[in-house]
Amino acid sequence: MLNEKGQLLQMINGYMVSQALRCVAELDVAGKLDSGPKTAEQLADSNIMPAALYRVMRALSSVGVFAETPAGFELTPLSNFLRRDHPESIWSAAVMMPNEFGKAFDYLPTAVSSGEDTFKKANGAVGWDYLVANPDRGAIFDEMMQALHGNETEAFIDAYDFGETKIVVDVGGGNGDVLAKLFDMHSHVKGILFDRPDVTERTASAFENTSKNERCQFIGGDFFNAIPEGGDVYLMRHIIHDWSDSEALKILKSCRAAIADTGRLLIVEGVIVPGNDPSPFKWLDLVMMLCWGGLERTEAQYSVLLKDAGFDLIRVIPTKSDVSIIECIPSVGE
């Protein structure tokens, strides 16, 4: 058991572990070990120094990521998740988080003192622009989002009663996975997927010739300007946290202009609980600050933001995943 000083030093040295994980992920070591134990020499190719790789593998084995045996290094329950073919793989996070996002964290003191966009300072472009300009990294980012948030979809759909819902407008609906799962779980529901025109065009093509296509409309646009009318439930998953309060307010006001007085708005996000208890969203909040200009919020912060946009926060519904559903109704007669 480490004493307090040892615990703090372990935290200080955390970058070593994340960079070592990035190294073995980029080299696909876990994939190479899927067939059985291998030595560093067997893992190395002409561009890898076996002795250096051995030292990285030895270090990671000391924290349980791999295991060193007489036959060589082998997978553990932890490193199984670094296999790209694993159904719950987080290879993409190991490749990207210590890289582009890690570089942004190098400038955390700068952000605290000046508010400068450190992702741009570290990577040459603001977050979304960087992903568009580097489509190979954008593809890894998309894979990471699916890996980190994929289990949320069924969890939040299961947590909310869509029994009386007729049409769901998925604002920023992306690849359509939310509506697709919603259609599977509720055969009576129809949907409108709203996103940038290039996104909706791509998703519409993916839905073409499927049974779900006839239940879904695809509308391209800009949620800062206008959001389609016609839904009785409007859904935003991991949209509002991407933006500052002023920008989020514009999006929510667009939604209020589209939604009927009898409609409902569901915001699916992490909600920070005040106090000192651990929360992944307290750390994700730093990522949002450095890389996107957004923030994670408490229930009280959401309540104020929604009130300014013309909504009343009714309740926060927990799910079986880390995210919650923030249920809102339009403020009427105010």
N, C-alpha and C positions, 0 to 999 in steps of 0.2 A: 504494500500500500504506500503510495507516494505521500509525502508530507505536503503542506501547502506550497512551499517553494518549488518542490518537484512538480506539482500539478501545474503551476504557472509556467515553469520552464517547458513542460510538455506542450502547453498551448502555444508558447512562443515558437517552438520548433515544428508546429503543425504544417508549415509550408513544405517541409522536407517530405512528409508523407504524401501530400497532394501532388507534388511534382514527380515523385517516384511512381505514383499511380498513373499519372499522365504518361510517363515514359513507357511503362509496360503496356498500357492501353494502345498507344501509337504503334508499338511493335507487335501488337496482337499476341502477346505471350500467352494469355489465357486460352485463346483459340488453339495455339500450338500444343498446349498441355492437355487438351480435351481427350487425346488418344492415350494418355498415360504420362508417367514421370519422364522428365528429360533433364539432362545436364545443361549448364550454361553454354557449353560448346555445341550441343545439339540444337539449342534454341537459336544460336547466333547464325547470321548469314554473313556474306562477304563485307557488309557495311557495318557490322556490329563487332565490338571488341568483347570476346567472351569473358575476360577477367573483369571488365567494368560491369557487364550485365550481371555477373555473379554477385557482385557487391550490392547492386540494386535489389536483386532477388533475395539475398540474405537479409537485408534490412527489412524488406516487406514481410519476409517470413517471421521476423521477430515480433511483428504486430498481428500475425494471424492471416495475412492476405494469401500467402502461399505457405507450403511446408517443405522443408528440406529433408530429404531421405537419402539413404545410401544409393538409391537408384537415380537420384536427381531431385528436381523440384516438382511438386505436384499441386493440383488445385485444392482449395479448401471451400467451404460453403461461402466464404466472402468472395473469393476470386471467381467463382462461378458466374457472378453477376457482371464480370468483365468480358465474358464471352459474348460476342455479337449475336450468336444464334440463340442465346438464352431468352425465354419468353419475357423475362423481367430484366433484361440487360440494361445496365446504366453505363455501358462503354462510352456512349456519347457524352455523358456528363464528365467522365474521367478525362476525356480528350479536350473538352471545351472549357470547363469551369476553371481549371488551373492555368489555362492559356489566355484567351482574350479577357476573360473576367478577372483572372489573377493579375494580369497586367494593369487593369483598371484599379485594382486594390492597392497596387504600388503607390498610387497617388491619393490614397485616402486622406492623409493629412492636408493635401492641397484642397480637396473637396470640402473638408471641414472648415478650412480657413477662408476659402474664396468662392465656394460653390461651383467651381469650374467643372465642365463635363469631362470627367477623367477617362471614360471609355474612348472618347474621341482623341484625347491627348495620348492615350496608350496605343490605340489601334488605327488612328488616322481618319476615322469617320465616326459619326454618331451611330448608335446601335443598329437601328433599322436600315440605315443607308449602308452600313458595313456589310450586313447580311445580304443585301441585294447586290452589292458590288462584288461579293465573294460567294458565289452560289454554292461552291463546295462546302464552305463553312455554314452557309445558310441551311443546307440539307442536314448537316450534323445538328444544328440548332433545332430544326424541326423534329429530328429524331429524339433529341434530348427532351423537348417539351412533351412528346408523346410518352417517353419513358417515365418522366417525373409526374405527369398529370393524368395518364391514361386510366388509372384505377379510380380517379375521381368521378368519371362520367356516370357509371352505373350507380355509384354511391349516392350522388346528389339527386339523380332521377328517382332512385328508390326512396329517398328521404322526403320527397315532396308529392303531394296529392295532385296529380294531373287529371283526375277523373272527370272533371267538368270542362277541361281545357279543349278548345277546338283548334286554334291556330297559335303556334309558338313562333315568334320572330327571334331568331338567333343572331344577335348583333355581334359582328366580328366572328362569324361562325366558322371561318377557316376551312378545314378539309371536310367539314360536315359530320365528323364523328359523333358529336352530341345529338344532332337531329337523327342520325342513323340509329343510334342506340335508343333514342326516345321512340322512334317508330317501331322498333322491335318490342319495346316494353309496353307501348300503348297504341293499339291498332287503330284507334279512332282519331288520333292527333295528326294534323297536317302542319307544315312548317314553311317559313320563309327564311332562307339563308341570306344574310346581308353582310357584305364585306367589300373590299376594294374590287373594282371590275376584273382585274387580272386574276384575283383569287376565286371569285364566283365563277368565272369562265372555266377555270381549271377544275373546280369541284363539280360543276354541272357536267363536265365531260366524264368525270369519274362515276357520277350517278347514272349516266345515260345507260339505257338498256337494263336497268335494275328495277325491281318492284317498287323501290322507294322513290324513284324519279317522279312518278305521277302524284306523289303526296307532297312534293316540295317545289317551291318557286325559288329562283336564284336572281337576286337583285344586287347590282353593283352600285357603289356610291361612296360617299364620304360622311361618316357619322358626326363629324363636326358641323356639317351643313344641314342634313336632313336624314331621317330614318323612316322606312316605309310604314304606312298605316296598315291597319287591318288585322292585327294580332290581338288576342285577349291576354296573352302572356308574352312579355318581352324578357329575353334572357341575355345576360352578359357574363361570360365566364372568363376570368383573368383579363379583363379589359380595363376596368377603372384603375387598377393598381399600376398600370403602365404610365399613368399621367399625373401631372401636378394637380393641385386642387382647381386652379383656374381652367385647365384644359379638361379635367374630368367634369367640371360644371357645364362646360359647353356640350359635351357628349350627353349628359343627363338631361339638359334642357332640350336637346334635339329629340330625345326619347319622350320627354313629357309632351312635346308638341305633336307627336305621332300617336301616343297612347290614348285610348278612350278613358273617360272618367271611371269606368267600371273595370279597367284593366289592372294587371299586376306586373310589377317589375321584379325579377329575380336576379340578384347580383351574387355570383358564386366566386368567393374569394377567401383567402385566409383572413381571419379577424384576430387582431392582437388583443390578448387579455392583459389588462394592467397588472403590474406586480413583477416579481423577480423569477417566476417560474420559467423554465426553458421553453422556447418556441422556435420552430424553424422559420417562422415569419419575421421574427426580430432580426434574423440574419439575412433573409431574403430582402428585407427592407433596405439593407445596406447595398445590395446588388441593384435594387431599383434606384436608389439615390445616385449611385456612381454610373450606372450604365444606361438608364432609360429616362431619368428625370422624374420617375414616379415614386410611389410610396405605398407601404402597407399601412392599414389604418385600424384604429379601435372602433368599437361599436359607436361610441360617442362621436368620433370624427365622421363616421359615415352618416350618422343622424343629422349632423349640422349640414354636411354637404348635400344630402338629399333634400332637406328642408329648403335650402337655397334654390334647388332646382325644381321645386314644386311637388315633392313627394313626401310621404310620411313613412318612416321606418316602422313596420308592424312588429316584426320579430326576427331573431337570428336563429336559424334552424341548424343544429349540428348534423353532420353526416358521419358515415363509417370511415371516411377519409379525413385528412387534415383540414379540408376546406369546409366552409359553412355557407348556407343560403341566406342572404339578406333579403327578406321579403318586404316589398314596398307597395304602397298604393298612391295614386295621385291625390294631392291635396285639393280638395274641392271647396269652393266658396271662400277662398282666402285671397 
